[in-house]
Amino acid sequence: MKQYYFKAGIILFFAAMLLFPKQVFTGASNGLLLWFNSVLPTLLPFMIVSNLLIQTHAVNWIVRITGPALRHIFQTSDYGSFAVVTGFLCGYPMGSKVTTDLLREGHIDLPEAKYLLSFCNNASPVFIISYIILQNLSNEKLLAPGLVILMGSPILASFLFRLCIPGLRLKKIKNKKQQNSFAGGAVPSENLMDTCIMSAFEMITKVGGYIILFSILLSIAQMVNIPNDLFRFLLLPSLEITNGISFLCASVFSEPVKFFLSMICASFGGWCAAAQTRCMIARTGLSIKPYIAQKLITAMVTSLLCLFYLYFIY
């Protein structure tokens, strides 16, 4: 039954593309430009360097610094702290990629990977500041509250998520790499750079494909004339948050409403980011369904923090 609906959805999407070529072109152009101008130069260098750090074990030096600082806050291993840092600073979907890489290399176990995935895949501070606050909301006064809310909500949610994952335990850093069923063979040193670069290009190309497809879907869906604000201003923008937030901020809503809806979309990450995450965690034992549920819970926490700010401080 699940495959039946999936196939039916693909056929409907293909039919819509044939019926609305102008919207397909517009959506594909927006998605491609977004990927080429923003995502590619932002994420690709981090993907290459994170691959090198993990493959060469240079990450050991980093986690000896970040581990003690973050271990007791988030109840992660020292290696897990590297996923926390990249997930909070580098943006979607770097948190899921680094978590998966650490799992495959045997630095963390499956329960910890599930825990890290629940709160370490977030919008980057650069995206929050430059794109959401300055470019779309155009209000520097919202910089501090926007950062605090979007960085603080996954931290608060992590205290709940750690209670729901069986087998999670605090671990010390180990000089000798742990082995698990996902650990692969050693990469020959002479091919290390080429392997890391090609792996990063494969991932960033997949990310681009998802961005283009969801941008097309958003462009077509905006034509649907449904007089329902929940559909138009929450469900539609959640398809792909970069174009979705721009759509929200161009609406006739007041600034507080735009801020509230933009924060929720950025916290959830959008269905495009969920599809990218599903691509990153493939064949690791991690599941996308708990991740989506956890992101929805995080978005609820974000909404409560936003309401508190708008009602008592704004």
MARLO-199402 format. One line per 5 residues: number of its first residue (from 1); their letters; for each residue x, y, z of C-alpha. Coordinates in steps of 0.25 Angstrom, whole numbers, plus 5000, padded with zeros to 4 digits. Layout:
NUM) A) X Y Z ~ ...
***
This chain:
1) MKQYY) 5000 5000 5000 ~ 5011 5009 5003 ~ 5018 5007 4990 ~ 5005 5009 4983 ~ 5003 5023 4989
6) FKAGI) 5018 5026 4986 ~ 5016 5022 4971 ~ 5003 5030 4970 ~ 5010 5042 4976 ~ 5021 5041 4966
11) ILFFA) 5011 5040 4954 ~ 5003 5052 4959 ~ 5016 5060 4961 ~ 5020 5056 4946 ~ 5006 5060 4941
16) AMLLF) 5007 5074 4948 ~ 5021 5076 4942 ~ 5015 5074 4928 ~ 5003 5083 4931 ~ 5011 5095 4937
21) PKQVF) 5025 5096 4930 ~ 5026 5110 4934 ~ 5025 5107 4949 ~ 5035 5095 4947 ~ 5045 5104 4940
26) TGASN) 5043 5115 4951 ~ 5045 5105 4962 ~ 5056 5098 4956 ~ 5064 5111 4953 ~ 5061 5116 4968
31) GLLLW) 5066 5102 4973 ~ 5078 5102 4964 ~ 5082 5116 4968 ~ 5080 5114 4982 ~ 5089 5101 4982
36) FNSVL) 5100 5107 4973 ~ 5101 5121 4980 ~ 5098 5117 4994 ~ 5098 5102 4998 ~ 5110 5098 4989
41) PTLLP) 5120 5108 4994 ~ 5115 5107 5008 ~ 5114 5092 5010 ~ 5124 5086 5001 ~ 5137 5091 5008
46) FMIVS) 5132 5086 5021 ~ 5128 5073 5015 ~ 5142 5070 5009 ~ 5149 5075 5022 ~ 5140 5067 5031
51) NLLIQ) 5143 5054 5023 ~ 5158 5057 5024 ~ 5157 5059 5039 ~ 5150 5046 5041 ~ 5158 5038 5031
56) THAVN) 5171 5043 5036 ~ 5167 5042 5051 ~ 5171 5057 5052 ~ 5157 5058 5058 ~ 5163 5052 5071
61) WIVRI) 5171 5065 5074 ~ 5158 5073 5072 ~ 5149 5064 5081 ~ 5159 5065 5092 ~ 5156 5080 5093
66) TGPAL) 5141 5079 5090 ~ 5138 5066 5098 ~ 5140 5071 5112 ~ 5133 5084 5109 ~ 5120 5077 5103
71) RHIFQ) 5120 5063 5109 ~ 5113 5067 5122 ~ 5103 5076 5116 ~ 5098 5067 5105 ~ 5102 5053 5110
76) TSDYG) 5110 5050 5098 ~ 5123 5043 5096 ~ 5135 5052 5092 ~ 5134 5048 5078 ~ 5119 5051 5078
81) SFAVV) 5123 5065 5082 ~ 5129 5067 5068 ~ 5115 5064 5062 ~ 5109 5074 5072 ~ 5119 5085 5068
86) TGFLC) 5117 5083 5053 ~ 5102 5081 5054 ~ 5100 5094 5061 ~ 5110 5102 5053 ~ 5109 5097 5039
91) GYPMG) 5095 5095 5036 ~ 5086 5085 5029 ~ 5089 5074 5027 ~ 5104 5074 5032 ~ 5099 5069 5046
96) SKVTT) 5093 5056 5040 ~ 5105 5054 5031 ~ 5116 5055 5042 ~ 5107 5046 5051 ~ 5106 5036 5040
101) DLLRE) 5121 5037 5037 ~ 5125 5035 5052 ~ 5115 5023 5053 ~ 5121 5016 5040 ~ 5135 5018 5045
106) GHIDL) 5132 5012 5059 ~ 5134 5024 5067 ~ 5120 5024 5073 ~ 5110 5013 5074 ~ 5096 5013 5069
111) PEAKY) 5088 5018 5081 ~ 5097 5030 5082 ~ 5095 5033 5067 ~ 5080 5032 5069 ~ 5082 5043 5080
116) LLSFC) 5091 5052 5072 ~ 5082 5051 5060 ~ 5070 5056 5069 ~ 5076 5070 5072 ~ 5089 5072 5064
121) NNASP) 5083 5075 5050 ~ 5080 5090 5050 ~ 5080 5103 5043 ~ 5093 5110 5044 ~ 5095 5123 5051
126) VFIIS) 5100 5129 5037 ~ 5087 5125 5031 ~ 5079 5130 5043 ~ 5086 5144 5043 ~ 5088 5147 5029
131) YIILQ) 5076 5140 5022 ~ 5065 5140 5032 ~ 5067 5152 5040 ~ 5074 5162 5031 ~ 5070 5158 5017
136) NLSNE) 5056 5154 5019 ~ 5051 5160 5033 ~ 5060 5172 5031 ~ 5061 5175 5046 ~ 5074 5175 5053
141) KLLAP) 5066 5175 5067 ~ 5062 5161 5064 ~ 5076 5156 5063 ~ 5078 5152 5077 ~ 5064 5146 5080
146) GLVIL) 5065 5138 5067 ~ 5078 5132 5070 ~ 5075 5129 5084 ~ 5061 5122 5080 ~ 5067 5114 5069
151) MGSPI) 5079 5110 5076 ~ 5073 5108 5089 ~ 5061 5100 5085 ~ 5069 5087 5080 ~ 5077 5088 5093
156) LASFL) 5064 5088 5102 ~ 5058 5077 5093 ~ 5071 5068 5095 ~ 5068 5067 5110 ~ 5055 5060 5106
161) FRLCI) 5061 5052 5095 ~ 5072 5046 5103 ~ 5062 5039 5112 ~ 5055 5032 5101 ~ 5067 5025 5094
166) PGLRL) 5070 5012 5101 ~ 5084 5008 5102 ~ 5090 5022 5102 ~ 5102 5024 5112 ~ 5113 5033 5114
171) KKIKN) 5126 5029 5108 ~ 5140 5034 5109 ~ 5149 5036 5097 ~ 5157 5024 5092 ~ 5170 5024 5085
176) KKQQN) 5167 5011 5078 ~ 5155 5012 5069 ~ 5143 5004 5073 ~ 5138 4994 5062 ~ 5124 4992 5058
181) SFAGG) 5116 4986 5047 ~ 5117 4999 5039 ~ 5132 5001 5040 ~ 5139 5000 5026 ~ 5153 4997 5022
186) AVPSE) 5164 5007 5023 ~ 5166 5017 5011 ~ 5180 5016 5005 ~ 5187 5029 5008 ~ 5190 5032 4994
191) NLMDT) 5176 5032 4990 ~ 5171 5039 5003 ~ 5169 5053 4997 ~ 5162 5048 4984 ~ 5153 5039 4992
196) CIMSA) 5149 5050 5002 ~ 5146 5060 4991 ~ 5138 5050 4982 ~ 5130 5046 4994 ~ 5127 5060 4997
201) FEMIT) 5123 5063 4983 ~ 5114 5051 4983 ~ 5107 5056 4995 ~ 5106 5071 4991 ~ 5100 5067 4977
206) KVGGY) 5089 5059 4984 ~ 5086 5070 4993 ~ 5085 5079 4980 ~ 5075 5069 4974 ~ 5066 5069 4986
211) IILFS) 5066 5085 4986 ~ 5062 5085 4972 ~ 5051 5075 4973 ~ 5045 5082 4985 ~ 5047 5096 4979
216) ILLSI) 5039 5091 4967 ~ 5028 5085 4976 ~ 5027 5098 4984 ~ 5026 5106 4971 ~ 5014 5097 4966
221) AQMVN) 5008 5096 4980 ~ 5007 5111 4981 ~ 4997 5111 4969 ~ 4987 5103 4977 ~ 4976 5113 4981
226) IPNDL) 4972 5107 4995 ~ 4967 5118 5004 ~ 4974 5111 5016 ~ 4985 5119 5023 ~ 4990 5107 5030
231) FRFLL) 4993 5101 5016 ~ 4998 5113 5010 ~ 5006 5119 5021 ~ 5011 5107 5029 ~ 5010 5094 5020
236) LPSLE) 5015 5100 5007 ~ 5027 5108 5013 ~ 5031 5095 5020 ~ 5034 5088 5007 ~ 5047 5096 5005
241) ITNGI) 5050 5106 5016 ~ 5059 5115 5008 ~ 5049 5119 4997 ~ 5038 5116 5008 ~ 5043 5127 5017
246) SFLCA) 5044 5137 5006 ~ 5030 5133 5002 ~ 5025 5136 5017 ~ 5033 5149 5018 ~ 5027 5154 5006
251) SVFSE) 5013 5152 5011 ~ 5003 5162 5017 ~ 5005 5157 5031 ~ 5011 5166 5042 ~ 5025 5165 5046
256) PVKFF) 5022 5157 5059 ~ 5014 5147 5051 ~ 5025 5146 5040 ~ 5036 5144 5051 ~ 5028 5133 5058
261) LSMIC) 5025 5125 5045 ~ 5039 5127 5040 ~ 5045 5122 5053 ~ 5036 5109 5053 ~ 5040 5106 5038
266) ASFGG) 5055 5108 5041 ~ 5054 5099 5054 ~ 5047 5088 5047 ~ 5056 5089 5035 ~ 5046 5086 5024
271) WCAAA) 5043 5073 5017 ~ 5054 5076 5007 ~ 5064 5075 5018 ~ 5057 5063 5024 ~ 5059 5056 5010
276) QTRCM) 5074 5060 5010 ~ 5075 5054 5024 ~ 5069 5041 5019 ~ 5079 5041 5008 ~ 5091 5043 5018
281) IARTG) 5086 5032 5028 ~ 5083 5021 5018 ~ 5088 5007 5021 ~ 5093 5011 5035 ~ 5081 5006 5044
286) LSIKP) 5076 5020 5046 ~ 5062 5023 5043 ~ 5056 5035 5037 ~ 5042 5034 5044 ~ 5048 5037 5059
291) YIAQK) 5056 5048 5053 ~ 5043 5055 5047 ~ 5036 5053 5060 ~ 5047 5059 5068 ~ 5048 5071 5058
296) LITAM) 5033 5074 5060 ~ 5035 5073 5075 ~ 5047 5083 5074 ~ 5038 5092 5065 ~ 5027 5092 5076
301) VTSLL) 5038 5096 5086 ~ 5042 5107 5077 ~ 5028 5112 5076 ~ 5026 5113 5091 ~ 5039 5121 5092
306) CLFYL) 5034 5130 5081 ~ 5021 5132 5088 ~ 5028 5135 5101 ~ 5037 5145 5094 ~ 5026 5152 5086
311) YFIY) 5017 5153 5098 ~ 5026 5157 5109 ~ 5038 5164 5102 ~ 5036 5168 5088
***
